[in-house]
Amino acid sequence: MSLNEELAEIQRKWNPPVELLSSGPRDIRLSSAGIVIAGLAVLMFVGAIAAAVGLSRLAAREDMERQTLREAGVEVPAVVTRHWHTGGKDDTPKIAYEFRYDGRTYHGSSQAPRVIWRRLVVGSPITVRVVPSSPELNHPADWERETMPRFLPGMIAASLVLPGLLIAFIIRREMALLSDGRPAPARVTNCRRVKNGHRVKYEFPTLNGVVIQGRGEARRAQPVGATICVLYDRDNPNRNAPYPLKLVRVDR
């Protein structure tokens, strides 16, 4: 018996699950896993907006403070009071210092270029720039205050939006397949265990007899030669998936 004849025989004897008997569109809803994943996508979108707004404001404030120090700052003497590495992955060289201005003592700290940092020890004199109207805004005069790169807020927001869009695409695709997809019997040709379940390869006949190969995730192991149910797009049979789907289910 040829492959086409074998699949045709399977198709002739096979009946789809009762909830797939209607030709569609079917009423569908998110499964428990779908609700969790959709909620994660929403959190990613909200987080992207919050990150873009919050970090953009922070970057603008840092730029303004650096500009204010550059244009309105005055130089005063200061003394290094601490000299250390932050440790960890970045291991940033930093100093702390104190200075007197207008009769009061102020403190500050800053990361420092390594070449300059090596020359500084506790007690070393340095010069700091101070904004007279706000002495709390100060920075060593020998190097400029570092600010957040302008591209960083957008990059972080994009790193949250893109996974969210991917999740939304996957959910939308499953919804379309379950709502309008056509069920068909498929013969398993390979099955292997993966991290969160099993990955199966299969082949199935479309309504006009064309044999399509597909692959997808199965909830449990399937022996080679077993018959499983798949759903395929009527207009594009290469878009198919084993049934039941993970993120959506028929709303009976």
ZAMARGU-4260 file (C-alpha; in steps of 0.2 Angstrom, whole numbers, plus 5000, padded with zeros to 4 digits):
<rodrens>
0) 5000/5000/5000 | 5007/5017/4995 | 5009/5032/5007 | 4994/5041/4999 | 4983/5025/5000
5) 4988/5022/5018 | 4984/5040/5023 | 4968/5039/5013 | 4963/5024/5022 | 4967/5032/5039
10) 4956/5047/5034 | 4942/5037/5029 | 4941/5028/5046 | 4945/5043/5056 | 4933/5055/5065
15) 4939/5071/5072 | 4935/5077/5090 | 4917/5082/5092 | 4922/5100/5096 | 4930/5101/5079
20) 4915/5094/5069 | 4909/5111/5064 | 4916/5119/5049 | 4920/5136/5058 | 4922/5149/5063
25) 4922/5141/5080 | 4919/5150/5096 | 4936/5150/5105 | 4944/5156/5121 | 4961/5157/5129
30) 4967/5142/5139 | 4974/5144/5156 | 4991/5144/5149 | 4985/5156/5136 | 4979/5168/5149
35) 4996/5167/5158 | 5005/5171/5142 | 4994/5184/5136 | 4996/5193/5154 | 5014/5192/5152
40) 5013/5200/5135 | 5003/5214/5143 | 5015/5216/5157 | 5029/5218/5144 | 5020/5231/5134
45) 5016/5241/5150 | 5034/5239/5156 | 5041/5245/5139 | 5030/5261/5140 | 5036/5264/5158
50) 5054/5260/5154 | 5053/5272/5139 | 5045/5286/5149 | 5055/5284/5165 | 5072/5282/5157
55) 5070/5296/5144 | 5066/5308/5159 | 5081/5302/5168 | 5092/5304/5153 | 5085/5321/5150
60) 5088/5326/5168 | 5106/5319/5168 | 5109/5329/5152 | 5102/5345/5160 | 5112/5343/5176
65) 5128/5340/5166 | 5125/5356/5155 | 5121/5366/5171 | 5138/5360/5179 | 5147/5365/5163
70) 5139/5382/5161 | 5135/5388/5179 | 5147/5378/5189 | 5161/5386/5199 | 5177/5377/5204
75) 5181/5374/5223 | 5194/5363/5231 | 5190/5346/5238 | 5198/5331/5247 | 5196/5313/5243
80) 5188/5303/5257 | 5186/5286/5250 | 5194/5277/5235 | 5187/5260/5230 | 5181/5248/5217
85) 5163/5243/5216 | 5168/5225/5213 | 5157/5212/5203 | 5156/5211/5185 | 5158/5230/5181
90) 5171/5233/5194 | 5170/5252/5192 | 5183/5263/5200 | 5175/5276/5211 | 5180/5290/5223
95) 5170/5300/5237 | 5175/5317/5242 | 5170/5332/5253 | 5172/5351/5251 | 5166/5367/5259
100) 5156/5380/5251 | 5147/5395/5258 | 5151/5389/5276 | 5145/5372/5274 | 5152/5355/5271
105) 5146/5345/5256 | 5149/5327/5250 | 5149/5319/5233 | 5155/5303/5224 | 5159/5299/5206
110) 5166/5285/5196 | 5183/5290/5189 | 5193/5286/5174 | 5205/5273/5178 | 5221/5283/5174
115) 5215/5297/5185 | 5209/5285/5199 | 5226/5277/5200 | 5234/5293/5205 | 5221/5297/5219
120) 5222/5291/5237 | 5212/5296/5252 | 5217/5313/5257 | 5222/5318/5239 | 5216/5336/5234
125) 5205/5337/5219 | 5194/5351/5211 | 5176/5350/5209 | 5163/5360/5200 | 5148/5366/5210
130) 5132/5374/5205 | 5131/5389/5217 | 5112/5389/5218 | 5112/5370/5222 | 5129/5364/5229
135) 5122/5346/5230 | 5124/5346/5212 | 5143/5344/5210 | 5156/5334/5201 | 5175/5332/5199
140) 5181/5345/5187 | 5195/5334/5179 | 5182/5324/5169 | 5164/5326/5164 | 5149/5318/5173
145) 5143/5302/5163 | 5125/5302/5157 | 5114/5289/5151 | 5116/5286/5132 | 5101/5293/5122
150) 5098/5277/5113 | 5096/5266/5129 | 5078/5270/5134 | 5072/5265/5116 | 5083/5250/5116
155) 5077/5244/5133 | 5059/5247/5128 | 5061/5238/5112 | 5069/5223/5121 | 5052/5222/5130
160) 5041/5226/5116 | 5048/5213/5104 | 5045/5197/5115 | 5027/5204/5118 | 5024/5206/5100
165) 5030/5188/5097 | 5018/5182/5110 | 5004/5191/5103 | 5008/5184/5086 | 5009/5166/5092
170) 4992/5168/5101 | 4984/5176/5086 | 4990/5162/5075 | 4983/5149/5086 | 4967/5158/5088
175) 4965/5159/5069 | 4970/5140/5067 | 4958/5134/5080 | 4943/5145/5074 | 4944/5141/5055
180) 4957/5127/5053 | 4952/5110/5046 | 4955/5094/5056 | 4964/5080/5048 | 4972/5063/5054
185) 4991/5063/5054 | 5003/5049/5055 | 5018/5052/5067 | 5034/5049/5059 | 5046/5055/5073
190) 5044/5059/5091 | 5057/5066/5103 | 5057/5073/5121 | 5061/5091/5123 | 5062/5102/5138
195) 5043/5106/5140 | 5036/5090/5132 | 5038/5081/5116 | 5041/5087/5098 | 5033/5077/5084
200) 5035/5076/5066 | 5020/5070/5056 | 5012/5069/5038 | 4993/5071/5034 | 4982/5072/5019
205) 4972/5088/5014 | 4955/5087/5008 | 4961/5086/4990 | 4973/5072/4994 | 4989/5082/4994
210) 5001/5075/5008 | 5008/5088/5019 | 5022/5086/5032 | 5022/5096/5048 | 5029/5096/5065
215) 5024/5103/5082 | 5023/5100/5101 | 5013/5086/5108 | 5007/5085/5126 | 5013/5067/5128
220) 5025/5055/5119 | 5018/5047/5102 | 5024/5031/5095 | 5030/5032/5077 | 5015/5027/5066
225) 5002/5033/5078 | 4987/5043/5072 | 4985/5061/5080 | 4973/5075/5075 | 4981/5091/5067
230) 4973/5107/5062 | 4978/5115/5046 | 4975/5132/5037 | 4962/5129/5023 | 4972/5141/5012
235) 4989/5137/5017 | 4990/5119/5023 | 5009/5121/5028 | 5002/5131/5042 | 4997/5117/5054
240) 4999/5111/5072 | 4994/5096/5082 | 4978/5097/5092 | 4974/5102/5105 | 4983/5118/5105
245) 4992/5125/5120 | 4986/5143/5121 | 4968/5142/5115 | 4953/5130/5116 | 4936/5128/5109
250) 4923/5137/5119 | 4909/5124/5120
</rodrens>
